[in-house]
Amino acid sequence: MLMGGREYGAKRRAAKCCVAGGGPAGMMVAYLLARAGVDVVVLEKHKDFLRDFRGDTIHPSTLDLMYELGLLDDFLKLPHQELTELQAQIGDGVFKIADFTHLPTHCKFLVLMPQWDFLNFLADRARQCPSFEVKMQAEVTGLIEEDGRIRGVRAKTPEGDLEVRADLTIAADGRHSNVREHAGLTVDTLGAPMDVLFFRLSRKPSDPAQTFGRADAGRILILLDREDYWQIGFVIPKGDADATKKKGLDSFRAELARLCHFLSDRVGELREWDDIKVLSVAVDRLRTWSRAGLLCIGDAAHAMSPIGGVGINLAIQDAVATANLLAPKLKAGVPDVHDLAAVEARRIFPTKATQQLQIAIQNKVIVHVLGATKQINAPWAVRLLDHSPVLQRIPARVIGIGFRPEHVRNGQQPR
């Protein structure tokens, strides 16, 4: 049976592995599998990776992976910014909350880089492997299922319909995964009290050098330094985007200027609401990440809150664990359901631990700030972090390395 229907005359392609989605998880797992000699094809529905307001933080644990792959020096030649610490402005005070300089990693900093540069870099390196192929503008529209097993996917491309038959299909197509929906996998929604309005404003040499967050009564602002512009996330209560728009763009500009005074001379760069994109925040997790012939990883398996910017890190760690565990199986034959379940077993603890921490911060901090009607003061925990360089290493490790970091094992079982 061909789930989603069959259209005759479709082009066909066979592969050991088909990856749906060319984001961080998809490109990394495809590169690692191709590097191990597995025939893999990636289907990416867009024509390129140039989509703004995606997660752009590359964590020290990911930089360690780049080092293990022999790619770090070339990677750091790309335009980027490096953060050795994180600060937050709460009310009228500025507080240092994380110090990455003591991490046991090759790079003791976060890298800020447009995600399209990161993905293009991985794709270019993957293309050097003869067993790798990426097809752009190839949108998965259905799954091929025979005898209860997923045997590949059906996709729509500019050249016509395409069928890719594969021993393993990996869904890495994000939090709104078409593949997991076609597969009928059950998603548990864990909740999020906020949405984020994303936009950009120009940056001046006189602006503060550090990337930081700003929290005050009813609103939270995140600023990411892109050298010549700021990428800005304006956190609002869940479902409040329409109410914010009804107040008018002038009101929004005035509130932005109040929250961040040094931006007041350029809020006029927001000329219409189309300049502002809404990210509906979700925290969820699949009950089961796999079916026979199909595995979900990254946001397709677990959508993360933007807190800490750790979603990319989790997705890439999933990709490494998948390649470590499944590359030998794919080279030897066809992974069975137990092989796929082993990936979930490996990654479920760091996923749950990270989501539980994010939910705790949402419930204890975000809800309080967004519900405040007068100027807020920094909680005691933030003040304690600011006064204790040793304690600043704890959030740095959670953000920079995470729970159960993965390492490239060249097909060997992970430790």
C-alpha positions in Angstrom: 0.0 0.0 0.0 1.2 3.6 -0.7 0.0 5.8 2.1 -1.2 9.1 0.9 -2.2 7.6 -2.5 -0.3 6.6 -5.6 0.3 8.6 -8.8 1.5 6.6 -11.7 4.5 7.6 -13.7 6.4 8.8 -10.7 10.2 8.7 -10.9 11.8 6.2 -8.5 15.0 6.2 -6.5 16.3 3.5 -4.2 18.5 4.2 -1.1 19.5 2.5 2.1 18.2 5.6 4.0 15.9 8.4 3.1 16.0 11.5 5.3 12.9 13.8 5.2 14.0 17.3 6.1 17.3 19.2 5.6 17.5 21.0 8.9 20.3 20.5 11.5 19.2 16.9 12.5 18.6 15.8 8.9 21.8 17.2 7.4 23.9 16.0 10.3 22.6 12.4 10.3 22.8 12.3 6.5 26.4 13.5 6.5 27.4 11.0 9.2 25.7 8.1 7.4 27.2 9.0 4.0 30.6 9.4 5.7 30.2 5.8 7.0 29.4 4.6 3.5 25.6 4.4 3.7 23.7 5.3 0.6 21.5 8.2 1.8 19.2 10.8 0.1 17.9 13.9 1.8 14.6 15.4 0.7 14.3 19.1 1.5 11.0 20.9 0.6 12.5 24.4 0.2 14.7 25.5 -2.7 17.5 26.6 -0.3 18.3 27.0 3.4 17.7 30.8 3.4 14.9 31.1 6.0 15.2 33.7 8.6 14.4 33.5 12.3 15.6 29.9 12.8 17.7 28.9 15.7 21.2 30.2 15.1 23.2 29.1 18.2 25.9 26.5 17.8 26.8 25.0 21.2 30.2 23.9 22.5 29.1 20.2 22.3 28.3 20.7 18.6 31.6 22.4 18.1 33.3 19.3 19.7 31.5 17.2 17.1 32.9 19.4 14.3 36.4 18.9 15.8 35.9 15.2 15.9 34.9 15.3 12.2 38.0 17.4 11.3 35.8 20.3 10.3 36.2 22.8 13.1 38.9 25.0 11.6 37.1 25.5 8.3 33.8 25.9 10.1 35.1 28.8 12.3 36.3 30.6 9.2 32.7 31.3 8.4 31.4 34.7 9.6 30.1 34.2 13.2 30.1 35.7 16.7 31.4 34.0 19.8 29.9 34.3 23.3 31.9 33.4 26.3 29.1 34.4 28.7 25.4 35.2 28.9 23.9 38.2 30.6 20.3 39.1 31.3 18.9 42.6 32.1 16.0 42.2 34.6 14.4 45.5 35.6 17.2 48.0 35.8 19.9 45.5 36.6 22.3 43.5 34.4 23.2 40.1 35.6 25.8 37.5 34.4 24.2 34.1 34.5 26.5 31.7 32.5 30.2 31.5 32.0 31.4 29.1 29.2 35.1 29.7 29.7 35.5 26.7 32.1 33.7 24.1 30.0 35.6 20.9 29.3 35.3 21.4 25.5 37.6 22.4 22.6 35.6 25.7 22.2 34.7 27.5 25.4 32.1 29.7 23.8 28.7 29.7 21.9 28.8 30.4 18.2 26.1 32.6 16.7 25.8 31.9 13.0 22.9 32.1 10.6 21.5 28.6 10.3 21.6 28.6 6.5 25.4 29.0 6.7 25.6 26.0 9.0 23.4 23.9 6.8 25.2 24.9 3.6 28.5 24.0 5.3 27.3 20.5 6.2 25.7 20.0 2.8 28.9 21.0 1.0 30.9 18.5 3.1 28.3 15.8 2.7 28.4 16.2 -1.1 32.0 15.1 -1.0 30.8 11.6 0.0 29.8 9.6 -3.1 26.9 7.9 -1.2 25.2 11.3 -0.4 22.5 13.1 -2.3 20.3 16.0 -1.4 17.2 16.9 -3.4 15.9 20.4 -2.9 12.3 21.4 -3.5 11.3 17.8 -2.7 8.3 17.8 -0.4 7.2 14.5 1.2 3.5 13.9 0.5 3.1 10.3 1.7 4.7 7.2 3.0 5.1 3.8 1.2 3.9 1.1 3.5 4.0 -2.6 2.8 3.2 -5.5 5.2 3.1 -3.1 8.1 6.6 -1.6 7.4 7.5 1.8 6.0 9.4 1.2 2.8 10.1 4.8 1.8 8.3 8.0 0.8 6.5 9.7 -2.0 7.5 13.3 -2.7 6.5 16.2 -5.0 9.3 17.9 -6.9 9.5 20.5 -9.8 10.3 17.6 -12.2 7.2 15.6 -11.1 6.4 13.0 -8.5 9.2 11.0 -6.9 9.2 7.7 -5.0 12.2 7.0 -2.8 12.3 3.4 -1.5 14.6 2.9 1.5 15.4 0.4 4.1 15.1 3.2 6.7 13.2 6.5 6.5 14.3 9.2 9.0 11.8 12.0 9.8 13.7 15.1 10.5 11.1 17.5 9.1 10.5 19.6 12.2 7.9 20.3 14.8 5.1 20.2 12.2 6.4 17.0 10.7 4.3 15.7 7.7 6.0 12.3 8.0 5.0 11.6 11.6 1.5 12.7 10.8 1.3 10.3 7.9 2.8 7.6 10.1 0.0 8.1 12.7 2.4 8.6 15.6 1.0 10.1 18.8 2.3 13.4 20.1 2.0 14.5 23.8 1.7 18.2 24.2 3.5 19.5 27.3 2.5 23.1 27.0 4.1 26.5 26.6 2.8 29.8 28.0 4.3 32.1 25.4 4.8 32.9 21.7 7.6 34.9 20.2 7.5 37.8 17.7 10.7 37.7 15.6 12.1 40.6 13.6 15.4 42.4 12.9 16.6 45.9 13.4 19.9 47.5 12.3 22.9 47.4 14.7 25.3 50.3 15.3 28.9 50.1 16.4 28.0 52.0 19.6 25.4 49.3 20.6 26.3 46.9 23.4 28.6 44.2 22.3 27.1 41.3 24.2 24.0 39.4 23.2 21.5 39.5 26.1 18.0 39.2 27.3 15.8 41.9 28.7 12.9 41.1 31.1 10.4 43.6 32.5 6.8 43.8 33.5 4.8 41.8 31.0 7.4 41.3 28.3 10.8 39.6 27.6 13.2 40.6 24.8 16.0 38.5 23.4 18.7 40.2 21.2 21.1 38.2 19.0 24.1 40.1 17.6 24.4 39.6 13.8 27.2 42.3 13.4 25.2 44.6 11.1 21.8 43.9 12.6 20.0 42.6 15.7 17.8 39.5 15.4 15.2 40.1 18.1 12.7 37.8 19.8 9.9 39.6 21.6 8.2 37.2 24.0 4.5 37.6 24.6 1.8 35.5 26.4 0.5 32.5 24.4 -2.0 33.6 21.8 -1.5 37.3 22.4 -0.2 38.1 18.9 -3.6 39.2 17.5 -4.2 41.4 20.6 -0.7 43.0 20.1 -1.5 43.7 16.5 -4.8 45.3 17.3 -3.0 47.9 19.5 -1.2 49.0 16.4 2.3 49.1 15.2 3.0 52.5 16.8 2.1 51.0 20.2 4.4 48.1 19.5 7.3 50.3 18.5 6.8 52.4 21.6 6.9 49.4 23.9 10.0 48.1 22.2 11.7 51.4 22.7 10.7 51.4 26.4 12.1 47.9 26.9 15.4 48.6 25.1 16.3 52.3 25.0 19.2 52.1 22.6 16.9 50.8 19.9 14.5 53.7 20.2 16.1 55.6 17.2 15.4 52.7 14.8 12.1 51.1 15.7 10.7 52.9 12.7 12.5 50.3 10.6 9.5 48.1 11.4 7.2 49.6 8.7 4.5 46.9 8.6 3.4 43.8 10.5 4.8 41.7 7.7 8.2 42.7 9.0 7.4 40.7 12.2 7.0 36.9 12.2 5.1 34.9 14.8 6.6 31.8 16.3 4.0 29.7 18.0 6.1 28.0 20.8 5.4 24.4 21.5 6.9 21.8 23.8 5.9 18.3 22.9 7.2 14.7 22.5 6.2 11.6 20.6 5.1 8.7 22.8 7.1 6.4 20.4 9.7 7.7 18.0 9.6 4.9 15.6 7.7 2.3 13.6 9.1 -0.5 11.5 11.2 1.2 8.9 10.7 4.7 10.3 12.5 6.8 12.9 11.8 10.4 14.0 14.5 12.6 15.4 15.0 16.2 16.3 11.9 18.4 16.4 9.9 15.7 14.6 10.4 13.6 17.8 10.4 16.4 20.4 9.7 20.1 20.0 11.7 22.2 22.4 11.0 25.6 23.9 13.4 28.4 22.7 14.6 28.7 26.3 18.4 28.3 26.3 18.4 28.0 22.5 19.1 24.2 23.0 16.8 22.8 20.3 19.5 22.7 17.6 21.9 21.0 20.1 19.3 18.3 21.0 18.5 17.7 17.3 22.2 17.3 16.4 22.8 15.0 19.3 19.9 12.8 18.1 21.5 12.7 14.7 24.9 11.6 16.1 23.3 8.9 18.2 21.3 7.7 15.2 24.4 7.4 13.0 26.4 5.7 15.8 23.7 3.1 16.4 22.3 2.5 12.9 25.2 3.0 10.4 26.5 -0.5 11.1 23.0 -2.0 10.9 22.3 -0.3 7.6 25.6 -1.4 6.1 24.9 -5.0 7.2 21.3 -5.2 6.3 18.0 -3.7 7.4 17.5 -2.2 11.0 14.7 -3.9 12.9 12.3 -2.3 15.3 14.6 -3.0 18.2 17.5 -1.1 16.5 15.3 1.9 16.0 14.0 1.7 19.6 17.6 1.8 20.8 17.9 5.3 19.4 14.9 6.5 21.4 16.2 4.7 24.5 19.6 6.5 24.1 18.0 9.9 23.6 14.9 9.9 25.8 16.7 10.9 29.0 18.3 14.0 27.7 15.1 15.0 25.9 12.9 14.6 29.0 15.5 16.2 31.3 15.8 19.2 29.0 12.1 19.6 28.6 11.4 19.3 32.3 13.9 22.0 33.0 12.4 24.2 30.3 8.9 23.7 31.6 10.1 24.5 35.2 11.5 27.8 33.9 8.4 28.5 31.9 6.1 28.0 34.9 8.3 29.7 37.6 9.9 32.5 35.6 8.2 33.2 32.2 4.7 33.1 33.5 5.6 35.4 36.4 7.3 37.9 34.1 4.6 37.9 31.4 1.9 38.3 34.1 3.6 41.2 36.0 2.0 44.6 35.8 4.8 46.6 37.4 8.6 46.6 37.2 10.1 43.3 38.3 13.2 42.6 40.3 15.7 39.8 39.7 14.9 36.7 41.6 17.3 35.6 44.3 18.7 32.7 42.1 19.7 35.2 39.4 21.3 37.5 41.9 23.2 34.5 43.4 24.5 33.5 40.0 25.7 37.0 39.3 27.7 37.0 42.5 29.2 33.5 42.1 31.5 32.7 39.2 31.5 29.1 40.3 27.8 28.8 40.1 27.7 30.4 36.6 29.4 27.2 35.4 26.2 25.2 36.0 23.9 26.9 33.5 26.9 27.1 31.2 27.2 23.4 31.2 23.5 22.7 30.8 23.2 25.1 27.9 26.6 24.5 26.3 26.9 20.7 26.7 23.5 19.5 27.8 22.6 16.1 29.2 24.3 13.0 27.7 26.4 14.6 24.9 27.1 12.4 22.0 30.4 11.8 20.2 31.2 10.5 16.7 32.0 6.8 17.1 32.6 5.9 13.4 29.9 3.3 13.6 30.9 1.8 16.9 28.4 1.5 19.8 28.3 4.7 22.0 29.7 4.5 25.5 
